[in-house]
């Protein structure tokens, strides 16, 4: 039985991808790199925005750092309107009610805590990792290992929960369960310890 949940933020706890995708589409179009929205979403989910922008910018002879900076500036203005998935709050409370801990692991900066606070769920988290710690990005396991050590978590009773393959890979590399939230139906993490299509399916795993 699992006790502790390490949560990805974007696309797992919060439905931020509409805002992220719209900002990315706008910036790419401004550089004559217009993309099909559905194909772009699948591409960034299977990889990352950073990798996608790097590839597209390089192919067009553009500086990826410039395009990424423009994207982040625009996305930062809109992402605070994002809301948690409807089942997120209940699952977070269920983990705590069962005697476990919720922790955050996101590539986003400290604005992640503002999102949690705005949604009224910040107090359901023991702590977490944001980009300010400058740890290697997932799928590297470093941030999960940091959380395991910092909060004395038992890896055998801890899960990394995320909507992308790299979340699962990071979890497995750190020796915890890798739980894949297949929210978009991409079926992209066959190596996952557990796959769920709805967050409520997580509740029976904790207790």
C-alpha positions, 0 to 999 in steps of 0.5 A: 500500500502506498503512503506518500504522493509526489505530484507533478503540477502541470497536466496532473494536478492542474489543467494548465495545458490549454494556457500553455498550448495557447501561449506556445502557439502564439509565440511560434506563429509570431516566428512563422513556425505555426503548428497544428494544435493537436499535434503540438500538444501530443509532441510536448506531452511526449517530450517537453516544451523545451525540447520542442522549441529547441528543435523547431527554433534550430530548424528555422535558424532561430535562437531557442533561448529567445523563443523560450523566453518569449513563451515563458513571459506570455505563459506567465501572464495567463497560467494563473487562471488555471484550475485544479482538475475537479478530483484533485482536491479530494485525492490530496485530502484522501492521501493525508487522511490515510496518514500520508504526505503530498509533495510537489515536484514541478519544473515551474518556478515558485509561481507553483505555490501561488497556484496551490494557494489560490486554489486553496490546497497549499496546506495539503502539501508537506513541501516540494521542489520547484525550479529554484532548487536548480536540480536536474529536470525529470526524467533525472531522479535527483529531485525525487531523491532529494524529497525522499531524503529531505522528508525521510520518505520510504521509497517502497511506499511512495509514488511519483504521479504525473501525466508524462512518461518522464514523470514515470521514468524519474519515479522508477529511477528513484526507486518509487512507484511510477503512476501515469495519469493518462489524462490525454489518452496518449498511452505513453508510459507502458513501463508505469507501475500503475496507469489511471485515467481519472485521479479518483482511481488513485484513492484505493492505492493509498491507506 
